[in-house]
Amino acid sequence: MTKASAKPVSTADTPLGNALPATYEGALGELEQLVAHLESGAMPLDQLLAGYQRGAQLLQLCRDKLQAVEDQIKVLDEGTLKAWKPQ
């Protein structure tokens, strides 16, 4: 699987009011960049907190999307096909 390339993430680019990415891959890519930036130790404390909060939002989005796929797989495994509406 290839990683999505995007511009480096800073908390200035991703305030808490920013919309979350539409795809799992987009959220995961932003989360990976954010974690690398947080781990660099080069952020002021207030930006660390904002970055942590954004990371929590991105993590929840990834978990929700994975859960939706898992639920669909369970439906398919039971021999029942339902329309899947991604969240």
C-alpha positions, 0 to 999 in steps of 0.5 A: 500500500502506498502512502498518500503524499501531502504537504507537511502538517502543522497545527496552523494548517489543521485547526480543530475547526477544519473539516476532517478528510473524506477518506480513511487514507486521507485521515491516516496520512494526515495523522501520520504526518501530525504524529511525526510533527508532534514527536519532533519536539519542535512545537510550543505547548499550545500547538502540542495540545491542538495537535493532540486534539486534532490527532484524536479526531483523526484517530476516531475517524479512522476507527469509525471507517474501519468499523463500518467496513468490518460491519459490512464484511460481517453482513457479507459473511452471513450471506446477506448483502445490504447496501453499504453507505460509507460514513 
